[in-house]
Amino acid sequence: MLQLKQVEIAYDESVVIRDVSMEVKPGQVVCLMGRNGVGKTTLMKAIMGVLSSKNGQIIYNNEDITKKNPTFRAKRGFGYVPQGREIFGHLTVYENILIGLEARKDKKKTIDPTIYDYFPVLHEMKDRNGGDLSGGQQQQLAIARALVSDPKFLLFDEPTEGIQPNIVADIQNVIKDIKENKKETSILLIEQSFDFAKSVADYFYIIDKGRIVYEGEELVEEEVSRYLAV
């Protein structure tokens, strides 16, 4: 599905990501963890095409997409839920979700009812401006906007950060449902919560100072706590 081969990313002359190689297999939920400021979001933006890689390759379904822009990647099935949500506050909830339809290959222009099954509050508030929603509701909206495009590769950048527990549970259930019922869809998740990560992920990478320092199918707290502790 997705492979990173010795990826390096720099801001001007400052190298932030060094020699990172990762893999996300079809139908797999992979969690990328690490302290704040170690390069997680930078790497996510490079995968989405928002940032350019200085060196290395990004391969998606055997196609080199290293130099491709975000629109190209969205058309190939990428769905992105960025840190900070980045919803359009002056548009209604309904209009925000409609934007996600632009990336659909089948040109479908109607919202799958499953989206509202996941997050009923979005249907109740569909005529309200996105900027009037609470932080948790905006996160639900950002996820809905990504899901409505019927993505085959989903990127979540800290979807539970600052979110109330009941909405965290909703997000957890959505990821589990995708994992169970959309087995062709893969997910790359950035997450700080040890418990949340273990509840949804199949494989784990930990990044520190721009390098992968741990990977495996198990996340043993005693082994990785030194990389996650503030």
VEXNU-653307 format. One record per atom (N, C-alpha, C): x, y, z; chain; atom name; residue number from 1. Coordinates in steps of 0.02 Angstrom, whole numbers, plus 50000, padded with zeros to 5 digits. Atoms other than C-alpha are relative to their C-alpha. Layout:
[[X Y Z] A CA NUM]
...
% end
This chain:
[[50042 49940 50000] A N 1]
[[50000 50000 50000] A CA 1]
[[50044 50063 50000] A C 1]
[[49956 49941 49996] A N 2]
[[50122 50135 50061] A CA 2]
[[50068 49980 50027] A C 2]
[[49932 50012 49976] A N 3]
[[50310 50127 50079] A CA 3]
[[50039 50066 49999] A C 3]
[[49952 49946 49997] A N 4]
[[50433 50260 50134] A CA 4]
[[50069 49969 50000] A C 4]
[[49933 50027 50007] A N 5]
[[50612 50227 50083] A CA 5]
[[50051 50055 50012] A C 5]
[[49946 49954 49982] A N 6]
[[50748 50327 50171] A CA 6]
[[49981 50072 49987] A C 6]
[[50025 49933 50011] A N 7]
[[50645 50485 50170] A CA 7]
[[50036 50051 50045] A C 7]
[[49969 49945 49963] A N 8]
[[50729 50647 50222] A CA 8]
[[49963 50064 49983] A C 8]
[[50038 49939 50009] A N 9]
[[50637 50811 50247] A CA 9]
[[50036 50056 50037] A C 9]
[[49965 49944 49969] A N 10]
[[50713 50981 50282] A CA 10]
[[49961 50064 49991] A C 10]
[[50023 49931 50007] A N 11]
[[50656 51158 50315] A CA 11]
[[50061 50042 49988] A C 11]
[[49939 49965 50020] A N 12]
[[50785 51262 50222] A CA 12]
[[50059 49951 50009] A C 12]
[[49942 50044 49990] A N 13]
[[50949 51186 50284] A CA 13]
[[49993 49957 50062] A C 13]
[[50010 50037 49938] A N 14]
[[50876 51112 50443] A CA 14]
[[49964 49934 49985] A C 14]
[[50030 50066 50013] A N 15]
[[50845 50924 50423] A CA 15]
[[49957 49979 50060] A C 15]
[[50048 50018 49947] A N 16]
[[50691 50871 50522] A CA 16]
[[49988 49925 50001] A C 16]
[[50010 50072 50007] A N 17]
[[50664 50693 50459] A CA 17]
[[50062 49970 49966] A C 17]
[[49937 50029 50025] A N 18]
[[50817 50582 50432] A CA 18]
[[49992 49925 49986] A C 18]
[[49992 50070 50019] A N 19]
[[50824 50419 50336] A CA 19]
[[49943 49956 50027] A C 19]
[[50058 50037 49973] A N 20]
[[50647 50361 50382] A CA 20]
[[49973 49951 49948] A C 20]
[[50032 50052 50041] A N 21]
[[50584 50198 50308] A CA 21]
[[49943 49970 50040] A C 21]
[[50060 50026 49968] A N 22]
[[50408 50138 50349] A CA 22]
[[49959 49963 49948] A C 22]
[[50046 50034 50045] A N 23]
[[50272 50028 50277] A CA 23]
[[49931 49996 50033] A C 23]
[[50070 50010 49979] A N 24]
[[50082 50026 50291] A CA 24]
[[49970 49952 49950] A C 24]
[[50026 50052 50044] A N 25]
[[50006 49867 50220] A CA 25]
[[49925 50010 49989] A C 25]
[[50072 49995 50013] A N 26]
[[49831 49852 50143] A CA 26]
[[49959 49977 50060] A C 26]
[[50044 50017 49946] A N 27]
[[49697 49852 50277] A CA 27]
[[50029 50008 50070] A C 27]
[[49964 49995 49936] A N 28]
[[49822 49890 50415] A CA 28]
[[49990 50069 50032] A C 28]
[[49999 49937 49962] A N 29]
[[49810 50023 50551] A CA 29]
[[50069 50005 50032] A C 29]
[[49932 49988 49975] A N 30]
[[49985 50090 50587] A CA 30]
[[50000 50064 50040] A C 30]
[[49997 49942 49956] A N 31]
[[50018 50209 50730] A CA 31]
[[50071 50026 50004] A C 31]
[[49936 49966 49993] A N 32]
[[50162 50334 50729] A CA 32]
[[49997 50042 50064] A C 32]
[[50001 49967 49935] A N 33]
[[50205 50395 50903] A CA 33]
[[50066 50035 50013] A C 33]
[[49940 49963 49981] A N 34]
[[50330 50512 50984] A CA 34]
[[49981 50064 50036] A C 34]
[[50012 49937 49964] A N 35]
[[50347 50667 51090] A CA 35]
[[49985 50057 49951] A C 35]
[[50011 49940 50041] A N 36]
[[50297 50839 51026] A CA 36]
[[50066 50025 49972] A C 36]
[[49942 49969 50029] A N 37]
[[50420 50915 50906] A CA 37]
[[50052 49954 49972] A C 37]
[[49949 50047 50024] A N 38]
[[50507 50757 50847] A CA 38]
[[49992 49984 49925] A C 38]
[[50006 50009 50073] A N 39]
[[50442 50762 50667] A CA 39]
[[49939 49963 49976] A C 39]
[[50057 50041 50020] A N 40]
[[50277 50667 50666] A CA 40]
[[49957 50036 49947] A C 40]
[[50043 49963 50046] A N 41]
[[50171 50801 50582] A CA 41]
[[50037 50017 49936] A C 41]
[[49960 49988 50059] A N 42]
[[50312 50846 50463] A CA 42]
[[49999 49940 49953] A C 42]
[[50001 50061 50040] A N 43]
[[50319 50666 50405] A CA 43]
[[49931 49989 49970] A C 43]
[[50068 50007 50025] A N 44]
[[50129 50659 50388] A CA 44]
[[49987 50046 49941] A C 44]
[[50011 49952 50054] A N 45]
[[50129 50816 50281] A CA 45]
[[50039 49980 49937] A C 45]
[[49962 50024 50058] A N 46]
[[50264 50742 50169] A CA 46]
[[49964 49942 49966] A C 46]
[[50037 50056 50029] A N 47]
[[50161 50584 50145] A CA 47]
[[49940 50026 49960] A C 47]
[[50058 49971 50034] A N 48]
[[50012 50692 50097] A CA 48]
[[50020 50044 49941] A C 48]
[[49977 49958 50055] A N 49]
[[50119 50798 49980] A CA 49]
[[49999 50074 50016] A C 49]
[[50000 49930 49979] A N 50]
[[50102 50960 50078] A CA 50]
[[50071 50026 50005] A C 50]
[[49928 49985 49997] A N 51]
[[50291 50958 50107] A CA 51]
[[50037 49955 49951] A C 51]
[[49959 50039 50046] A N 52]
[[50423 50899 49985] A CA 52]
[[50055 49963 50037] A C 52]
[[49944 50038 49973] A N 53]
[[50550 50765 50025] A CA 53]
[[50065 50022 49968] A C 53]
[[49934 49981 50026] A N 54]
[[50732 50813 50008] A CA 54]
[[50033 49940 49968] A C 54]
[[49972 50062 50026] A N 55]
[[50786 50633 49982] A CA 55]
[[49951 49942 50015] A C 55]
[[50041 50059 49987] A N 56]
[[50708 50460 49977] A CA 56]
[[49940 49995 49952] A C 56]
[[50057 50013 50043] A N 57]
[[50551 50390 49898] A CA 57]
[[49937 49987 50042] A C 57]
[[50065 50017 49972] A N 58]
[[50366 50379 49940] A CA 58]
[[49964 49960 49945] A C 58]
[[50031 50046 50048] A N 59]
[[50285 50231 49852] A CA 59]
[[49930 49983 50023] A C 59]
[[50070 50017 49983] A N 60]
[[50096 50205 49847] A CA 60]
[[49973 49953 49946] A C 60]
[[50025 50050 50047] A N 61]
[[50025 50048 49767] A CA 61]
[[50048 49992 49941] A C 61]
[[49946 50011 50049] A N 62]
[[50191 50022 49676] A CA 62]
[[50012 50059 49953] A C 62]
[[49990 49939 50041] A N 63]
[[50187 50199 49605] A CA 63]
[[50040 50050 50041] A C 63]
[[49959 49950 49966] A N 64]
[[50320 50327 49650] A CA 64]
[[49962 50067 49999] A C 64]
[[50038 49937 49996] A N 65]
[[50222 50479 49712] A CA 65]
[[50040 50054 50036] A C 65]
[[49958 49955 49960] A N 66]
[[50369 50568 49794] A CA 66]
[[49992 50073 49979] A C 66]
[[50004 49931 50025] A N 67]
[[50351 50723 49683] A CA 67]
[[49929 50022 49984] A C 67]
[[50070 49984 50017] A N 68]
[[50161 50719 49666] A CA 68]
[[49969 50046 50052] A C 68]
[[50030 49951 49955] A N 69]
[[50054 50857 49741] A CA 69]
[[49941 49970 50038] A C 69]
[[50055 50027 49959] A N 70]
[[49913 50836 49870] A CA 70]
[[49938 49982 49959] A C 70]
[[50059 50014 50041] A N 71]
[[49777 50843 49737] A CA 71]
[[50007 49932 49965] A C 71]
[[49986 50065 50032] A N 72]
[[49856 50698 49643] A CA 72]
[[49989 49943 50050] A C 72]
[[50005 50053 49949] A N 73]
[[49866 50597 49804] A CA 73]
[[49928 49991 50022] A C 73]
[[50071 50006 49982] A N 74]
[[49686 50637 49850] A CA 74]
[[49962 49961 49947] A C 74]
[[50033 50036 50055] A N 75]
[[49631 50575 49678] A CA 75]
[[50020 49926 50000] A C 75]
[[49978 50069 49995] A N 76]
[[49729 50415 49713] A CA 76]
[[49971 49965 50061] A C 76]
[[50034 50032 49944] A N 77]
[[49627 50385 49870] A CA 77]
[[50024 50019 50069] A C 77]
[[49978 49976 49935] A N 78]
[[49714 50481 50009] A CA 78]
[[49946 50043 50032] A C 78]
[[50043 49958 49960] A N 79]
[[49605 50555 50146] A CA 79]
[[50040 50026 50059] A C 79]
[[49955 49969 49952] A N 80]
[[49686 50677 50268] A CA 80]
[[49959 50038 50053] A C 80]
[[50029 49962 49943] A N 81]
[[49628 50735 50441] A CA 81]
[[50058 50033 50035] A C 81]
[[49941 49967 49974] A N 82]
[[49758 50865 50487] A CA 82]
[[49994 50019 50074] A C 82]
[[50000 49973 49932] A N 83]
[[49809 50920 50660] A CA 83]
[[49972 50070 49998] A C 83]
[[50031 49934 50001] A N 84]
[[49704 51071 50703] A CA 84]
[[49936 50003 49959] A C 84]
[[50064 50010 50035] A N 85]
[[49558 51009 50595] A CA 85]
[[49996 50037 49934] A C 85]
[[50000 49961 50062] A N 86]
[[49568 51151 50466] A CA 86]
[[49933 49996 49963] A C 86]
[[50065 49996 50033] A N 87]
[[49382 51153 50433] A CA 87]
[[49988 50073 49979] A C 87]
[[50016 49932 50024] A N 88]
[[49305 51304 50344] A CA 88]
[[49946 50029 50044] A C 88]
[[50046 49974 49949] A N 89]
[[49225 51405 50482] A CA 89]
[[49941 50040 49972] A C 89]
[[50054 49959 50029] A N 90]
[[49121 51516 50366] A CA 90]
[[49952 49959 49958] A C 90]
[[50045 50044 50037] A N 91]
[[49043 51367 50276] A CA 91]
[[49960 49958 50049] A C 91]
[[50040 50042 49956] A N 92]
[[48904 51260 50347] A CA 92]
[[50032 49931 50007] A C 92]
[[49977 50069 49990] A N 93]
[[48935 51085 50412] A CA 93]
[[49989 49960 49936] A C 93]
[[50017 50036 50061] A N 94]
[[48849 51016 50257] A CA 94]
[[50048 50019 49944] A C 94]
[[49955 49977 50054] A N 95]
[[48957 51122 50140] A CA 95]
[[50071 49975 50012] A C 95]
[[49934 50027 49984] A N 96]
[[49116 51068 50230] A CA 96]
[[50006 49927 49978] A C 96]
[[49998 50071 50019] A N 97]
[[49072 50885 50203] A CA 97]
[[49999 49992 49925] A C 97]
[[50003 50004 50073] A N 98]
[[49028 50915 50020] A CA 98]
[[50068 50009 49967] A C 98]
[[49934 49988 50028] A N 99]
[[49205 50977 49990] A CA 99]
[[50038 49934 49992] A C 99]
[[49966 50064 50002] A N 100]
[[49267 50802 50027] A CA 100]
[[49981 49958 49940] A C 100]
[[50023 50039 50058] A N 101]
[[49166 50733 49880] A CA 101]
[[50041 50014 49938] A C 101]
[[49962 49981 50060] A N 102]
[[49281 50822 49756] A CA 102]
[[50053 49948 49982] A C 102]
[[49946 50048 50013] A N 103]
[[49412 50685 49775] A CA 103]
[[49974 49931 49979] A C 103]
[[50027 50066 50016] A N 104]
[[49294 50540 49736] A CA 104]
[[50012 49983 49926] A C 104]
[[49989 50023 50069] A N 105]
[[49339 50440 49581] A CA 105]
[[49935 49992 49962] A C 105]
[[50064 50013 50034] A N 106]
[[49157 50398 49545] A CA 106]
[[49958 50062 49990] A C 106]
[[50034 49936 50009] A N 107]
[[49107 50583 49547] A CA 107]
[[49933 50004 50037] A C 107]
[[50062 49999 49961] A N 108]
[[48968 50544 49671] A CA 108]
[[49993 50067 50036] A C 108]
[[50010 49934 49971] A N 109]
[[48891 50704 49738] A CA 109]
[[49952 49999 50060] A C 109]
[[50043 50005 49941] A N 110]
[[48787 50638 49882] A CA 110]
[[50039 49969 50057] A C 110]
[[49964 50021 49940] A N 111]
[[48843 50605 50060] A CA 111]
[[49974 49931 50022] A C 111]
[[50018 50067 49976] A N 112]
[[48845 50423 50114] A CA 112]
[[49969 50006 50070] A C 112]
[[50032 49996 49934] A N 113]
[[48722 50404 50261] A CA 113]
[[50042 49973 50057] A C 113]
[[49957 50027 49948] A N 114]
[[48856 50306 50353] A CA 114]
[[50037 50056 50038] A C 114]
[[49965 49944 49968] A N 115]
[[48942 50472 50387] A CA 115]
[[49960 50026 50059] A C 115]
[[50044 49975 49947] A N 116]
[[48793 50529 50490] A CA 116]
[[49987 49946 50052] A C 116]
[[50004 50053 49950] A N 117]
[[48781 50359 50572] A CA 117]
[[50058 50004 50048] A C 117]
[[49941 49992 49958] A N 118]
[[48957 50386 50636] A CA 118]
[[49993 50060 50047] A C 118]
[[50003 49937 49963] A N 119]
[[48925 50565 50692] A CA 119]
[[49931 50032 49991] A C 119]
[[50068 49973 50009] A N 120]
[[48737 50601 50711] A CA 120]
[[49995 50075 50011] A C 120]
[[50004 49929 49986] A N 121]
[[48771 50775 50778] A CA 121]
[[50012 50042 49937] A C 121]
[[49986 49962 50061] A N 122]
[[48834 50829 50607] A CA 122]
[[49938 50007 49957] A C 122]
[[50063 49994 50036] A N 123]
[[48665 50793 50531] A CA 123]
[[49954 50050 50035] A C 123]
[[50040 49953 49961] A N 124]
[[48579 50888 50671] A CA 124]
[[50022 50072 49989] A C 124]
[[49972 49933 50006] A N 125]
[[48694 51037 50642] A CA 125]
[[50022 50016 49928] A C 125]
[[49975 49994 50068] A N 126]
[[48713 51025 50453] A CA 126]
[[49994 50071 49971] A C 126]
[[50009 49932 50025] A N 127]
[[48652 51204 50426] A CA 127]
[[50037 50052 50042] A C 127]
[[49962 49954 49956] A N 128]
[[48763 51279 50562] A CA 128]
[[50070 50009 49971] A C 128]
[[49932 49988 50024] A N 129]
[[48928 51360 50517] A CA 129]
[[50050 49958 50039] A C 129]
[[49950 50042 49969] A N 130]
[[49079 51251 50551] A CA 130]
[[50036 50035 50057] A C 130]
[[49966 49963 49948] A N 131]
[[49158 51389 50654] A CA 131]
[[49962 50005 50065] A C 131]
[[50042 49997 49940] A N 132]
[[49013 51381 50777] A CA 132]
[[50000 49935 50040] A C 132]
[[49998 50065 49966] A N 133]
[[49047 51200 50825] A CA 133]
[[50053 50000 50054] A C 133]
[[49949 50010 49948] A N 134]
[[49142 51145 50979] A CA 134]
[[50061 49967 49968] A C 134]
[[49940 50032 50026] A N 135]
[[49319 51078 50958] A CA 135]
[[49989 49928 49982] A C 135]
[[50014 50071 50013] A N 136]
[[49259 50899 50970] A CA 136]
[[49957 49990 49939] A C 136]
[[50044 50004 50058] A N 137]
[[49122 50928 50843] A CA 137]
[[50037 50018 49936] A C 137]
[[49960 49984 50058] A N 138]
[[49245 51010 50725] A CA 138]
[[50045 49942 49980] A C 138]
[[49959 50059 50017] A N 139]
[[49355 50856 50738] A CA 139]
[[49958 49948 49965] A C 139]
[[50046 50046 50034] A N 140]
[[49206 50748 50693] A CA 140]
[[49988 50022 49928] A C 140]
[[50012 49972 50067] A N 141]
[[49175 50863 50545] A CA 141]
[[50061 49988 49955] A C 141]
[[49939 50011 50039] A N 142]
[[49357 50850 50487] A CA 142]
[[50005 49927 49978] A C 142]
[[49998 50071 50017] A N 143]
[[49346 50661 50494] A CA 143]
[[49947 49983 49948] A C 143]
[[50053 50013 50049] A N 144]
[[49180 50658 50402] A CA 144]
[[50019 50025 49931] A C 144]
[[49978 49971 50065] A N 145]
[[49252 50770 50265] A CA 145]
[[50049 49954 49965] A C 145]
[[49952 50047 50029] A N 146]
[[49393 50645 50240] A CA 146]
[[49966 49935 49979] A C 146]
[[50032 50064 50014] A N 147]
[[49281 50491 50246] A CA 147]
[[49953 50002 49940] A C 147]
[[50051 49996 50053] A N 148]
[[49153 50554 50121] A CA 148]
[[50032 49990 49931] A C 148]
[[49966 50011 50064] A N 149]
[[49284 50541 49983] A CA 149]
[[50013 49926 49986] A C 149]
[[49990 50073 50007] A N 150]
[[49287 50351 50008] A CA 150]
[[50074 49984 49992] A C 150]
[[49928 50008 50008] A N 151]
[[49475 50350 50039] A CA 151]
[[50022 49928 50009] A C 151]
[[49969 50065 49991] A N 152]
[[49584 50197 50025] A CA 152]
[[50060 50004 50047] A C 152]
[[49945 49990 49954] A N 153]
[[49723 50272 50130] A CA 153]
[[49985 50062 50042] A C 153]
[[50020 49947 49955] A N 154]
[[49678 50378 50282] A CA 154]
[[50058 50021 50045] A C 154]
[[49950 49973 49955] A N 155]
[[49796 50491 50378] A CA 155]
[[49966 50041 50054] A C 155]
[[50027 49965 49942] A N 156]
[[49745 50548 50552] A CA 156]
[[50058 50030 50040] A C 156]
[[49947 49968 49960] A N 157]
[[49857 50676 50639] A CA 157]
[[49971 50021 50067] A C 157]
[[50022 49989 49931] A N 158]
[[49819 50667 50826] A CA 158]
[[49925 50018 50005] A C 158]
[[50071 49985 50001] A N 159]
[[49630 50654 50808] A CA 159]
[[49968 50006 50069] A C 159]
[[50030 49996 49933] A N 160]
[[49601 50639 50996] A CA 160]
[[50028 50056 50043] A C 160]
[[49968 49947 49961] A N 161]
[[49706 50788 51050] A CA 161]
[[49949 50052 50024] A C 161]
[[50044 49950 49971] A N 162]
[[49606 50899 51168] A CA 162]
[[49926 49986 49992] A C 162]
[[50070 50019 50014] A N 163]
[[49444 50804 51133] A CA 163]
[[49970 49966 50061] A C 163]
[[50035 50029 49943] A N 164]
[[49316 50756 51265] A CA 164]
[[49992 49924 49991] A C 164]
[[49998 50074 50003] A N 165]
[[49308 50570 51310] A CA 165]
[[49946 49967 49957] A C 165]
[[50053 50033 50039] A N 166]
[[49140 50531 51228] A CA 166]
[[50014 50004 49925] A C 166]
[[49984 49994 50071] A N 167]
[[49200 50596 51060] A CA 167]
[[50062 49959 49983] A C 167]
[[49943 50045 50010] A N 168]
[[49366 50505 51080] A CA 168]
[[49974 49928 49989] A C 168]
[[50029 50067 50008] A N 169]
[[49261 50347 51100] A CA 169]
[[49968 49992 49931] A C 169]
[[50030 50003 50067] A N 170]
[[49166 50390 50940] A CA 170]
[[50053 49991 49946] A C 170]
[[49945 50005 50048] A N 171]
[[49329 50413 50844] A CA 171]
[[50030 49930 50001] A C 171]
[[49974 50068 49993] A N 172]
[[49393 50248 50912] A CA 172]
[[49955 49950 49965] A C 172]
[[50048 50045 50031] A N 173]
[[49235 50161 50854] A CA 173]
[[50001 50006 49924] A C 173]
[[49996 49990 50073] A N 174]
[[49249 50237 50679] A CA 174]
[[50060 49963 49972] A C 174]
[[49939 50034 50024] A N 175]
[[49428 50174 50659] A CA 175]
[[49991 49924 50002] A C 175]
[[50012 50073 49995] A N 176]
[[49378 50001 50720] A CA 176]
[[49951 49976 49947] A C 176]
[[50050 50020 50051] A N 177]
[[49229 49997 50601] A CA 177]
[[50032 49999 49931] A C 177]
[[49965 49999 50065] A N 178]
[[49337 50046 50452] A CA 178]
[[50045 49939 49994] A C 178]
[[49954 50057 49999] A N 179]
[[49462 49913 50502] A CA 179]
[[49963 49934 49988] A C 179]
[[50038 50062 50005] A N 180]
[[49328 49780 50513] A CA 180]
[[49961 49994 49934] A C 180]
[[50047 50003 50056] A N 181]
[[49215 49826 50367] A CA 181]
[[50027 50027 49934] A C 181]
[[49969 49975 50062] A N 182]
[[49329 49913 50241] A CA 182]
[[50071 49976 49998] A C 182]
[[49935 50033 49992] A N 183]
[[49471 49792 50235] A CA 183]
[[50052 50021 49949] A C 183]
[[49952 49975 50049] A N 184]
[[49549 49873 50082] A CA 184]
[[50028 50068 50020] A C 184]
[[49978 49933 49979] A N 185]
[[49571 50038 50176] A CA 185]
[[50053 49995 50054] A C 185]
[[49946 49997 49951] A N 186]
[[49733 50072 50269] A CA 186]
[[49998 50067 50037] A C 186]
[[50000 49940 49959] A N 187]
[[49759 50199 50407] A CA 187]
[[50069 50011 50030] A C 187]
[[49940 49979 49964] A N 188]
[[49912 50293 50468] A CA 188]
[[49977 50052 50051] A C 188]
[[50026 49961 49944] A N 189]
[[49877 50370 50637] A CA 189]
[[50058 50028 50042] A C 189]
[[49956 49971 49950] A N 190]
[[49980 50493 50739] A CA 190]
[[49960 50007 50064] A C 190]
[[50038 50000 49937] A N 191]
[[49930 50474 50920] A CA 191]
[[50048 50003 50059] A C 191]
[[49960 49994 49939] A N 192]
[[49998 50520 51092] A CA 192]
[[49975 49952 50054] A C 192]
[[50029 50042 49947] A N 193]
[[49881 50412 51196] A CA 193]
[[50020 49927 49991] A C 193]
[[49977 50070 50001] A N 194]
[[49958 50243 51235] A CA 194]
[[49940 49953 49995] A C 194]
[[50058 50045 49998] A N 195]
[[49789 50163 51273] A CA 195]
[[49961 50003 49934] A C 195]
[[50036 49994 50063] A N 196]
[[49704 50232 51117] A CA 196]
[[50037 49964 49944] A C 196]
[[49960 50031 50052] A N 197]
[[49847 50176 51006] A CA 197]
[[49995 49924 50003] A C 197]
[[50002 50073 49993] A N 198]
[[49846 49999 51076] A CA 198]
[[49931 49972 49982] A C 198]
[[50068 50025 50012] A N 199]
[[49657 49986 51055] A CA 199]
[[49983 49994 49926] A C 199]
[[50019 49999 50071] A N 200]
[[49657 50018 50867] A CA 200]
[[50054 49977 49952] A C 200]
[[49946 50009 50049] A N 201]
[[49829 49990 50790] A CA 201]
[[50024 49927 49997] A C 201]
[[49972 50066 50012] A N 202]
[[49907 49833 50715] A CA 202]
[[50077 50001 50003] A C 202]
[[49928 49994 50003] A N 203]
[[50084 49899 50704] A CA 203]
[[50019 50070 50023] A C 203]
[[49980 49937 49968] A N 204]
[[50183 50038 50787] A CA 204]
[[50070 50021 49977] A C 204]
[[49935 49969 50009] A N 205]
[[50325 50155 50744] A CA 205]
[[50006 50057 50051] A C 205]
[[49987 49943 49956] A N 206]
[[50404 50276 50866] A CA 206]
[[50057 50040 49970] A C 206]
[[49950 49955 50029] A N 207]
[[50501 50426 50804] A CA 207]
[[50028 50044 50054] A C 207]
[[49966 49956 49952] A N 208]
[[50628 50526 50903] A CA 208]
[[50055 50037 49963] A C 208]
[[49949 49957 50033] A N 209]
[[50733 50671 50839] A CA 209]
[[50005 49984 49926] A C 209]
[[50003 50009 50072] A N 210]
[[50677 50635 50662] A CA 210]
[[50017 49931 49974] A C 210]
[[49982 50068 50021] A N 211]
[[50724 50450 50660] A CA 211]
[[49953 49949 50032] A C 211]
[[50038 50055 49972] A N 212]
[[50626 50290 50685] A CA 212]
[[50045 49963 50051] A C 212]
[[49960 50031 49947] A N 213]
[[50687 50217 50850] A CA 213]
[[49969 49936 50026] A C 213]
[[50034 50061 49978] A N 214]
[[50561 50077 50876] A CA 214]
[[49946 49983 49949] A C 214]
[[50057 50023 50040] A N 215]
[[50443 49972 50772] A CA 215]
[[49983 49929 50020] A C 215]
[[50021 50067 49983] A N 216]
[[50341 49816 50802] A CA 216]
[[49925 49994 50006] A C 216]
[[50072 50014 49993] A N 217]
[[50171 49734 50820] A CA 217]
[[49976 50011 50071] A C 217]
[[50018 49989 49930] A N 218]
[[50175 49757 51009] A CA 218]
[[50027 50067 50023] A C 218]
[[49979 49937 49970] A N 219]
[[50185 49917 51107] A CA 219]
[[50006 49989 50075] A C 219]
[[49986 50016 49930] A N 220]
[[50266 49874 51273] A CA 220]
[[50020 50064 50036] A C 220]
[[49990 49935 49969] A N 221]
[[50254 50024 51387] A CA 221]
[[50069 50008 50031] A C 221]
[[49935 49996 49967] A N 222]
[[50412 49984 51483] A CA 222]
[[50057 50012 49950] A C 222]
[[49947 49993 50050] A N 223]
[[50513 49977 51323] A CA 223]
[[50000 50067 49965] A C 223]
[[50005 49940 50041] A N 224]
[[50448 50134 51239] A CA 224]
[[49987 50064 50039] A C 224]
[[50019 49941 49960] A N 225]
[[50406 50251 51383] A CA 225]
[[50052 50055 49996] A C 225]
[[49948 49949 50002] A N 226]
[[50574 50339 51370] A CA 226]
[[49995 50043 49937] A C 226]
[[50008 49961 50061] A N 227]
[[50528 50396 51195] A CA 227]
[[49935 50040 49999] A C 227]
[[50066 49968 50000] A N 228]
[[50353 50453 51241] A CA 228]
[[49991 50049 50058] A C 228]
[[50007 49958 49941] A N 229]
[[50376 50535 51412] A CA 229]
[[50020 50072 49983] A C 229]
[[49984 49929 50011] A N 230]
[[50375 50725 51411] A CA 230]
[[50060 50020 50041] A C 230]
% end
